[in-house]
């Protein structure tokens, strides 16, 4: 504090490093907030826009909190904590009043709403690393202190947007709904237009039916069920089922009802899960298995798996001969000490590790497109789990048994065995903890195997995914392979041929109207909202169809936890409203093609490159040149590009 301005500039790097370390710790925001006045007086904001808090614009906080420069994130975070201290009367500032500070922070919360409960995106992980967690810690600290009065309406909309994607992991959403319920009970808080949506969300967890309307507690609710006749029980069952399928959320009271109905009738049990004729038939055919799964997996703490169980029965996968025996094996499986310890560490001791794993298994079998990679660079492994649950559930159950029982998964690469125990490190540098129970055990093994397959491709010409993807994901992954980037130079190559081939393989108007039979792995170039290249990412192409507006769209699975992203230049990924099924992302065919850099196909069915209209191809190429391909143009095309009519990003 006593150093001159020049001396302060010399000391700043050490101060920034110390602040980074503190902010990454639990409770770090509170510690920094208590010292905000001293930090400002010492010259932390010297020479920056943050030195004048009264001119700060809330909308610009998004760029600062998402910056790849850790010092920028630190400055924005400390500045917001300083304003919080001002708003709370802990710090009297000469430039900004408590009211102004409170208003500014409310706007910051509303603008950065998604960071409150969404894990980091591909872009954030690549650009910020661990600093992405600092931004989230700040916003959670702010919302605890400022409250939701100004942001609840936006928050409710965001929760519904996430839930429409039907993720497996909904605990962050449930925590937000709980906080909304607390705010809703406060008569001083006006939810405005978000009131109806908030009530539906709150009731889905705590007041779903008349018998639990006042959130009486599970013991009281269980006692009430004992006094009900079949008509009243059917009313309860229908209410819970309707809410579950409407929101994708399961109330803890629903678990109490389902366990109670086991001893009553399968008819009421089917009603409580909202089963159609397909699901009811499956329940009746596999009566003993379903009851055993409910007995072992469904508890108040694991209530969400009821949704997975219901959707699993609706999918009819129990009729596949290997699936039911594999589920019986899972019910009696002895977990290894390592697997048990990992599950207990993440999910707690109640219920036991077996119950958590079984509940996760039901969720992934019912919601194969709800698998997320968490804050981990393991999109390949998450995609594999999703693809197996979607297309080959008995293989998923086999890998789960290996991982949970043996602490080992064995796969083969071109005839050679690969053991997850005997390989080197994977892509992830630490064991992931923010995953669903199945992913928690299986992903570390798959990650090491995937990395080992990559090591075995060293020295081969071209991209290693040509050989890895069919071996890693399954026989249905096409052995034909196209890429539009030269691996050695990173420059675009054969772009027209690549696009014509993609149209010929996947576009119904150019492939003889042949629907996609098996999900196919593909690679995309992820861009941010400014259309700047972020990195390569693994997705699954699920289907290509006309949307309700008669526009051809690609529907795909994205393992990054939230598929609704703005990739810049008007390329905004849809998750609902354009014919998407739950868990699917979608883009118009040309926009999807503009972010695609790798795809697979059956070389025996590829056909001839499509005679795509030149104008459509130019449109796709334009998207590429204005985004991730801007600095990847081959040298010999630079002059042509300079004379092209394709608009530049600036235009």
C-alpha positions in Angstrom: 0.0 0.0 0.0 2.9 2.3 0.8 4.8 1.6 -2.5 4.7 4.2 -5.3 2.8 3.6 -8.5 5.8 2.0 -10.2 6.5 -0.2 -7.2 2.9 -1.3 -7.2 3.1 -2.4 -10.8 6.1 -4.5 -10.1 4.3 -6.3 -7.2 1.0 -6.8 -9.0 1.9 -10.2 -10.6 2.4 -11.7 -7.2 -0.8 -10.2 -5.9 -2.8 -11.6 -8.8 -1.3 -15.0 -8.2 -2.2 -14.9 -4.5 -5.7 -13.8 -5.4 -6.1 -16.7 -7.9 -5.1 -19.2 -5.3 -7.5 -17.8 -2.7 -10.4 -17.5 -5.1 -10.0 -21.2 -6.1 -10.5 -22.2 -2.4 -13.9 -22.9 -0.8 -15.0 -19.6 0.8 -12.4 -17.7 -1.1 -14.9 -15.0 -2.3 -15.8 -14.1 1.3 -12.1 -13.8 2.3 -11.4 -11.4 -0.7 -14.6 -9.5 -0.1 -13.5 -8.7 3.4 -10.3 -7.2 2.0 -11.7 -5.5 -1.0 -11.3 -2.0 0.4 -7.7 -2.6 1.2 -7.0 -4.1 -2.2 -8.5 -1.1 -3.9 -6.5 1.3 -1.8 -3.3 -0.6 -2.4 -3.8 0.0 -6.2 -5.1 -3.3 -7.5 -7.3 -1.5 -10.1 -4.7 1.2 -10.9 -4.7 2.1 -14.6 -7.7 -0.1 -15.5 -11.4 0.6 -16.1 -12.2 -1.0 -12.8 -10.6 1.9 -11.1 -13.8 3.8 -11.8 -16.7 1.5 -10.7 -19.4 4.1 -11.4 -18.7 3.8 -15.2 -18.6 -0.1 -15.3 -21.2 -1.7 -17.6 -22.8 -4.9 -16.4 -23.1 -6.4 -19.9 -19.3 -6.3 -20.2 -18.9 -8.6 -17.2 -19.6 -11.6 -19.3 -16.5 -11.0 -21.4 -14.4 -10.4 -18.3 -15.6 -13.4 -16.4 -15.1 -15.6 -19.5 -11.7 -14.2 -20.4 -8.8 -16.4 -21.2 -6.6 -14.0 -19.3 -6.7 -15.1 -15.6 -5.8 -11.5 -14.4 -8.9 -10.2 -16.2 -11.1 -12.7 -14.4 -9.4 -11.8 -11.1 -10.0 -8.1 -11.6 -13.7 -8.6 -12.5 -14.2 -10.9 -9.6 -12.5 -8.6 -7.0 -14.4 -5.6 -8.4 -17.7 -7.4 -8.0 -16.8 -8.4 -4.5 -15.8 -4.8 -3.8 -19.3 -3.6 -5.0 -20.9 -6.3 -2.9 -19.1 -4.9 0.2 -20.4 -1.4 -0.8 -23.9 -2.7 -1.3 -23.9 -4.3 2.1 -22.6 -1.2 3.8 -19.3 -2.7 4.6 -17.3 -0.3 2.5 -18.2 3.4 1.8 -17.0 4.3 -1.6 -16.5 7.8 -2.9 -17.6 7.0 -6.5 -20.5 4.6 -6.1 -23.5 4.4 -3.7 -24.8 1.2 -2.0 -27.9 1.4 -4.2 -25.9 1.7 -7.4 -23.7 -1.2 -6.4 -26.7 -3.4 -5.6 -28.4 -2.5 -8.9 -25.1 -3.2 -10.8 -24.7 -6.6 -9.2 -28.3 -7.6 -9.9 -27.7 -6.9 -13.5 -24.4 -8.9 -13.5 -26.3 -11.8 -12.0 -29.1 -11.7 -14.6 -26.7 -11.3 -17.5 -24.5 -14.2 -16.4 -27.4 -16.4 -15.3 -26.3 -19.6 -17.0 -23.0 -19.6 -15.0 -25.0 -20.0 -11.8 -25.7 -23.7 -12.4 -24.3 -24.7 -15.7 -20.8 -26.3 -15.8 -18.2 -24.8 -18.1 -18.6 -25.2 -21.8 -16.1 -26.4 -24.3 -15.0 -22.8 -24.9 -14.6 -22.0 -21.2 -12.6 -25.2 -20.5 -10.3 -24.6 -23.4 -9.8 -20.9 -22.7 -9.9 -20.6 -18.9 -9.0 -23.9 -17.3 -9.7 -23.8 -13.5 -10.5 -20.0 -13.7 -13.9 -20.9 -15.1 -14.7 -22.1 -11.5 -13.8 -18.7 -10.1 -16.5 -17.0 -12.1 -19.0 -19.5 -10.9 -17.9 -19.2 -7.3 -18.3 -15.4 -7.5 -21.9 -15.6 -8.9 -22.9 -18.1 -6.3 -21.5 -15.9 -3.6 -23.3 -12.8 -5.1 -26.7 -14.5 -5.4 -26.4 -15.7 -1.7 -26.0 -12.1 -0.7 -28.0 -10.1 -3.2 -30.9 -12.5 -3.6 -33.0 -13.5 -6.6 -35.4 -10.6 -6.6 -34.1 -9.1 -9.9 -33.2 -12.4 -11.6 -35.9 -14.9 -10.8 -37.9 -14.5 -13.9 -34.8 -15.1 -16.1 -33.7 -17.9 -13.8 -37.0 -19.8 -14.2 -36.7 -19.5 -18.0 -33.1 -20.8 -17.9 -34.1 -23.7 -15.7 -36.9 -24.7 -18.1 -34.4 -24.4 -21.0 -32.0 -26.8 -19.3 -34.7 -29.3 -18.3 -36.0 -29.5 -21.9 -32.7 -31.2 -22.7 -33.5 -33.9 -20.1 -30.0 -34.2 -18.4 -29.3 -37.1 -16.1 -27.6 -34.8 -13.5 -30.2 -32.4 -12.2 -28.9 -31.7 -8.7 -27.7 -28.2 -9.6 -31.2 -27.5 -11.0 -32.8 -28.9 -7.9 -30.7 -26.7 -5.7 -31.7 -23.6 -7.7 -35.4 -24.6 -7.5 -35.0 -25.0 -3.7 -33.5 -21.5 -3.5 -36.4 -20.2 -5.7 -38.9 -21.9 -3.3 -37.3 -20.0 -0.4 -37.6 -16.8 -2.4 -41.2 -17.6 -3.4 -42.2 -17.9 0.2 -41.0 -14.4 0.8 -43.9 -12.0 0.4 -41.5 -9.1 -0.5 -40.3 -10.9 -3.6 -42.3 -10.4 -6.8 -41.6 -13.0 -9.4 -43.6 -11.2 -12.1 -44.2 -13.2 -15.2 -42.0 -16.0 -13.9 -44.4 -16.8 -11.1 -46.3 -19.5 -12.9 -43.2 -21.3 -14.2 -41.6 -21.0 -10.7 -44.7 -22.6 -9.1 -44.6 -25.5 -11.5 -40.9 -26.1 -10.8 -41.4 -25.9 -7.0 -44.4 -28.2 -7.0 -42.6 -30.8 -9.1 -40.3 -31.4 -6.2 -42.1 -30.4 -3.0 -45.8 -30.1 -3.6 -46.7 -32.4 -6.5 -50.0 -33.7 -5.2 -52.6 -32.8 -2.6 -51.2 -35.3 -0.1 -47.8 -33.6 0.0 -49.0 -30.1 -0.9 -47.5 -28.5 2.3 -44.2 -30.5 2.0 -44.9 -32.5 5.2 -41.9 -34.7 5.1 -41.5 -38.2 3.8 -42.5 -40.0 7.0 -45.8 -38.1 7.2 -46.4 -38.7 3.6 -45.8 -42.5 3.9 -48.3 -42.6 6.8 -50.9 -40.8 4.7 -50.4 -43.4 1.9 -51.3 -46.1 4.4 -54.8 -44.6 4.8 -55.6 -44.2 1.1 -57.9 -46.4 -1.0 -57.1 -47.4 -4.5 -58.9 -44.4 -6.0 -56.8 -42.0 -3.9 -53.6 -43.9 -4.7 -54.4 -43.7 -8.4 -54.9 -40.0 -8.1 -51.5 -39.7 -6.4 -49.8 -41.9 -9.0 -51.2 -39.9 -11.9 -50.2 -36.6 -10.4 -46.6 -37.6 -9.9 -46.3 -39.2 -13.3 -47.7 -36.1 -15.0 -45.3 -33.9 -13.2 -42.3 -36.1 -13.9 -42.9 -36.3 -17.6 -43.7 -32.6 -17.8 -40.5 -31.4 -16.1 -38.1 -34.2 -16.2 -37.7 -33.9 -12.4 -38.7 -36.4 -9.8 -39.9 -35.5 -6.3 -38.5 -37.3 -3.2 -42.2 -38.1 -2.4 -42.5 -39.9 -5.7 -39.9 -42.4 -4.4 -42.0 -43.0 -1.3 -45.1 -43.7 -3.4 -43.3 -46.0 -5.9 -41.8 -48.2 -3.1 -45.2 -48.3 -1.3 -47.0 -49.3 -4.5 -44.8 -52.3 -5.0 -46.9 -54.2 -2.6 -50.2 -53.0 -4.0 -50.5 -53.6 -7.8 -48.6 -53.4 -11.0 -51.4 -51.3 -12.4 -50.9 -48.5 -9.9 -47.1 -48.9 -10.2 -47.4 -48.4 -14.0 -49.7 -45.4 -13.3 -47.1 -43.8 -11.0 -44.5 -44.0 -13.8 -46.8 -42.7 -16.5 -46.2 -45.8 -18.7 -47.8 -46.3 -22.1 -48.9 -49.7 -23.4 -45.3 -50.5 -24.3 -44.0 -49.7 -20.9 -46.8 -51.5 -19.1 -46.2 -54.7 -21.2 -42.5 -54.5 -20.3 -43.3 -54.1 -16.6 -45.7 -57.1 -16.7 -43.3 -59.3 -18.6 -40.3 -58.5 -16.3 -42.3 -58.0 -13.2 -39.8 -59.6 -10.8 -36.8 -57.8 -12.3 -38.5 -54.4 -12.2 -39.6 -54.9 -8.6 -36.0 -55.9 -7.6 -34.6 -52.8 -9.4 -37.1 -50.6 -7.5 -36.3 -52.3 -4.2 -32.5 -51.8 -4.6 -32.2 -48.6 -6.5 -35.2 -46.3 -5.7 -34.8 -44.3 -2.5 -35.6 -40.8 -1.5 -32.1 -39.8 -2.2 -32.1 -41.5 -5.6 -35.6 -40.6 -6.6 -34.5 -39.2 -10.0 -33.8 -42.7 -11.3 -37.6 -43.3 -11.4 -37.7 -41.2 -14.6 -34.9 -43.4 -16.0 -36.7 -46.6 -15.1 -39.9 -45.3 -16.7 -38.1 -44.3 -19.9 -36.1 -47.6 -20.0 -39.4 -49.5 -19.9 -40.8 -47.3 -22.6 -37.8 -48.0 -24.8 -38.6 -51.7 -24.6 -34.9 -52.6 -24.3 -35.6 -55.4 -21.8 -36.9 -57.4 -24.8 -33.4 -57.5 -26.2 -32.2 -61.0 -25.0 -29.0 -59.9 -23.2 -30.4 -56.9 -21.3 -32.5 -58.6 -18.6 -29.8 -61.1 -17.6 -27.3 -58.3 -17.5 -29.5 -56.3 -15.2 -29.9 -59.3 -12.9 -26.1 -59.6 -12.9 -25.8 -55.9 -11.9 -28.3 -56.4 -9.1 -26.0 -59.1 -7.5 -22.7 -57.5 -8.5 -20.1 -57.2 -5.8 -18.4 -53.8 -6.1 -14.7 -53.5 -5.8 -13.4 -51.5 -2.8 -12.1 -48.8 -5.2 -15.5 -48.5 -6.9 -17.3 -48.4 -3.6 -15.0 -45.8 -2.2 -15.4 -43.5 -5.3 -19.2 -43.7 -5.2 -19.3 -43.0 -1.5 -16.9 -40.1 -1.8 -19.0 -38.3 -4.4 -22.6 -39.3 -3.5 -22.3 -40.0 0.3 -22.9 -43.1 2.4 -26.7 -43.1 2.3 -28.0 -45.1 0.4 -25.0 -47.3 -0.1 -22.8 -47.3 -3.2 -24.7 -50.2 -4.9 -27.9 -48.2 -4.8 -26.3 -45.1 -6.3 -24.7 -47.2 -9.1 -28.0 -49.0 -9.9 -29.9 -45.6 -9.9 -27.3 -44.2 -12.3 -27.6 -47.3 -14.5 -31.4 -46.8 -14.8 -30.9 -43.1 -15.6 -28.4 -43.7 -18.4 -30.5 -46.6 -19.9 -33.6 -44.4 -19.9 -31.9 -41.1 -20.9 -28.9 -42.1 -23.1 -28.7 -38.5 -24.5 -28.6 -37.0 -21.0 -25.0 -38.2 -20.3 -22.7 -35.2 -19.7 -18.9 -35.0 -19.6 -18.9 -32.6 -16.7 -15.9 -30.2 -16.4 -13.6 -32.7 -18.0 -11.9 -33.1 -21.4 -13.5 -36.5 -21.9 -16.0 -35.9 -24.6 -14.9 -39.1 -26.4 -15.7 -41.3 -23.4 -19.0 -39.6 -22.6 -20.0 -40.0 -26.3 -19.2 -43.7 -26.1 -21.3 -44.2 -23.0 -24.2 -42.4 -24.6 -23.9 -44.3 -27.9 -23.8 -47.6 -26.2 -26.8 -46.8 -24.0 -28.6 -45.6 -27.1 -27.6 -48.3 -29.5 -26.0 -51.2 -27.6 -27.2 -51.3 -24.0 -25.9 -54.8 -23.2 -22.4 -53.7 -24.1 -22.8 -50.7 -21.8 -23.8 -53.0 -19.0 -20.8 -55.2 -19.7 -18.4 -52.4 -19.4 -20.1 -51.2 -16.3 -19.7 -54.7 -14.7 -16.0 -54.8 -15.6 -15.3 -51.3 -14.2 -17.4 -51.8 -11.0 -16.3 -55.3 -10.2 -12.8 -55.6 -11.7 -11.5 -52.0 -11.8 -10.5 -52.8 -15.4 -12.0 -52.6 -18.9 -10.5 -54.6 -21.7 -11.0 -53.5 -25.3 -9.3 -54.4 -28.6 -7.6 -52.2 -31.1 -6.9 -53.9 -34.5 -6.8 -57.3 -32.8 -4.6 -56.3 -29.9 -5.9 -56.2 -26.4 -5.8 -53.0 -24.4 -6.3 -53.1 -20.6 -7.2 -49.9 -18.8 -5.0 -51.2 -15.9 -1.9 -51.4 -18.1 -2.1 -48.2 -20.1 -0.7 -44.8 -19.4 -2.5 -41.6 -18.5 -5.6 -40.6 -20.3 -6.7 -37.2 -21.6 -8.0 -36.1 -18.2 -5.2 -35.2 -15.8 -7.3 -35.9 -12.7 -10.1 -38.3 -11.8 -13.4 -36.7 -12.6 -15.8 -36.2 -9.7 -18.7 -34.2 -11.3 -20.3 -37.1 -13.2 -23.3 -39.4 -12.9 -22.6 -42.7 -11.1 -22.0 -44.8 -14.2 -19.7 -42.3 -15.8 -17.9 -41.8 -12.5 -16.7 -45.4 -12.6 -16.4 -46.1 -16.4 -15.0 -42.9 -17.9 -11.5 -43.0 -16.3 -11.0 -46.5 -17.8 -12.4 -45.4 -21.2 -10.3 -42.3 -21.1 -7.0 -44.3 -20.7 -8.0 -46.8 -23.4 -8.8 -43.9 -25.8 -5.5 -42.3 -25.1 -3.7 -45.6 -25.6 -5.4 -46.1 -29.0 -4.1 -42.7 -29.9 -0.6 -43.6 -28.9 -0.7 -46.7 -31.1 -1.6 -44.5 -34.1 1.6 -42.3 -33.7 3.5 -42.2 -36.9 0.5 -42.9 -39.2 -0.4 -40.4 -41.8 -3.6 -38.4 -41.2 -6.0 -38.1 -38.3 -5.9 -40.9 -35.7 -9.7 -40.9 -35.3 -9.9 -42.7 -38.7 -8.8 -45.8 -36.9 -9.8 -45.0 -33.2 -13.5 -44.3 -33.6 -14.7 -47.6 -35.2 -12.6 -49.6 -32.7 -13.6 -47.5 -29.7 -17.3 -46.9 -30.3 -18.5 -50.0 -32.1 -18.8 -51.9 -35.3 -21.6 -49.6 -36.6 -19.2 -46.7 -36.8 -18.4 -46.3 -40.5 -14.9 -47.4 -41.6 -15.1 -44.7 -44.3 -13.6 -41.4 -43.1 -13.4 -37.9 -44.4 -11.6 -34.9 -42.9 -11.3 -31.3 -44.3 -8.2 -30.3 -42.3 -4.6 -31.2 -43.1 -3.3 -32.7 -39.9 0.3 -31.6 -40.5 -0.4 -27.9 -41.3 -3.9 -27.3 -39.9 -5.0 -25.8 -43.2 -8.3 -26.6 -44.9 -8.1 -29.2 -47.7 -10.5 -30.5 -50.3 -13.3 -28.5 -48.8 -15.7 -28.8 -51.8 -15.1 -32.6 -52.1 -15.6 -33.0 -48.3 -18.9 -31.1 -48.3 -20.2 -32.9 -51.4 -19.4 -36.2 -49.8 -21.1 -35.3 -46.6 -24.2 -34.3 -48.5 -24.1 -37.6 -50.4 -23.8 -39.7 -47.3 -26.2 -37.8 -44.9 -28.6 -35.5 -46.7 -31.8 -37.4 -47.6 -32.3 -35.4 -50.8 -28.9 -36.6 -52.1 -28.6 -40.1 -50.6 -31.7 -41.7 -52.0 -33.8 -40.7 -49.0 -31.9 -43.2 -46.8 -32.4 -42.5 -43.1 -29.4 -42.8 -40.8 -29.5 -46.3 -39.4 -26.9 -46.2 -36.6 -25.6 -43.1 -34.7 -22.3 -42.0 -36.2 -19.3 -40.3 -34.4 -18.3 -37.0 -35.9 -15.9 -34.2 -35.0 -16.8 -30.5 -35.0 -14.8 -27.3 -34.8 -16.3 -25.5 -31.8 -16.5 -21.7 -32.0 -17.5 -19.1 -29.5 -20.3 -16.5 -30.0 -17.8 -14.4 -31.9 -17.3 -17.3 -34.3 -13.7 -17.7 -33.1 -12.2 -21.2 -33.1 -12.1 -22.8 -29.6 -11.2 -26.4 -30.2 -12.1 -29.8 -31.6 -15.0 -31.7 -30.1 -16.6 -35.1 -30.4 -20.4 -35.4 -31.1 -22.8 -38.0 -32.4 -24.9 -37.6 -35.5 -28.3 -39.1 -34.7 -30.6 -38.4 -37.6 -31.2 -35.9 -40.4 -34.8 -34.9 -41.0 -37.0 -32.0 -42.1 -38.0 -29.8 -39.2 -41.6 -28.4 -38.7 -40.7 -25.6 -41.0 -39.7 -28.0 -43.7 -36.0 -27.1 -43.4 -33.5 -30.0 -43.4 -31.7 -30.3 -40.0 -29.1 -32.4 -38.4 -30.0 -33.7 -35.0 -27.0 -34.7 -32.9 -25.9 -35.5 -29.4 -23.4 -33.2 -27.7 -21.8 -34.4 -24.4 -20.9 -31.0 -23.2 -23.8 -30.8 -20.7 -25.7 -28.0 -22.4 -26.2 -28.2 -26.1 -27.8 -24.8 -26.6 -24.9 -22.7 -27.6 -24.2 -19.7 -29.8 -21.4 -20.6 -32.2 -21.3 -17.2 -33.8 -22.2 -15.8 -37.3 -25.8 -16.7 -36.7 -25.1 -20.4 -35.9 -27.2 -21.0 -32.8 -27.7 -24.6 -31.7 -31.3 -25.5 -31.0 -32.5 -27.8 -28.3 -36.3 -27.4 -28.5 -38.9 -26.1 -31.0 -37.3 -27.4 -34.2 -38.4 -31.0 -33.9 -35.8 -32.0 -31.4 -36.4 -35.0 -29.2 -35.3 -34.7 -25.6 -31.5 -34.5 -25.3 -30.9 -33.7 -29.0 -29.2 -30.6 -30.3 -29.9 -29.5 -33.9 -28.8 -27.1 -36.6 -29.8 -26.5 -40.2 -27.9 -28.9 -42.5 -25.7 -26.2 -44.0 -24.8 -24.6 -40.7 -23.9 -28.0 -39.2 -21.8 -28.8 -42.2 -20.0 -25.5 -41.6 -18.7 -26.6 -38.2 -18.0 -30.3 -39.2 -14.4 -31.3 -39.8 -14.6 -35.1 -39.5 -17.3 -37.7 -40.4 -17.6 -41.4 -40.9 -19.5 -43.4 -43.5 -19.9 -46.9 -44.9 -17.4 -47.1 -47.8 -19.7 -49.6 -49.5 -22.6 -47.2 -49.5 -21.0 -43.8 -50.0 -22.1 -43.3 -53.6 -20.9 -40.5 -55.7 -20.2 -37.0 -54.3 -23.5 -35.1 -54.4 -24.4 -32.6 -57.1 -25.0 -29.9 -54.6 -26.1 -26.5 -55.9 -23.1 -24.2 -56.1 -24.9 -21.5 -54.2 -25.6 -23.8 -51.2 -22.0 -24.9 -51.2 -20.8 -21.3 -51.3 -23.0 -20.6 -48.3 -21.4 -23.4 -46.2 -17.9 -22.4 -47.3 -18.7 -18.8 -46.3 -19.7 -19.9 -42.8 -16.4 -21.8 -42.6 -14.3 -18.9 -43.9 -15.9 -16.4 -41.5 -15.3 -18.6 -38.4 -12.9 -21.4 -37.6 -11.5 -21.6 -41.1 -10.5 -17.9 -41.3 -6.8 -18.5 -40.6 -6.7 -22.0 -42.2 -7.0 -21.1 -45.8 -4.4 -22.8 -48.0 -1.7 -20.4 -49.3 -2.7 -20.9 -52.9 -6.3 -19.8 -52.2 -5.4 -16.5 -50.5 -5.5 -14.5 -53.7 -8.8 -16.0 -54.8 -10.2 -15.4 -51.3 -9.2 -11.8 -51.5 -11.3 -11.4 -54.6 -14.2 -13.5 -53.4 -17.6 -12.1 -52.9 -17.8 -14.0 -49.6 -18.2 -11.3 -46.8 -15.4 -11.0 -44.3 -16.2 -11.1 -40.5 -15.9 -7.3 -40.5 -18.5 -7.0 -43.1 
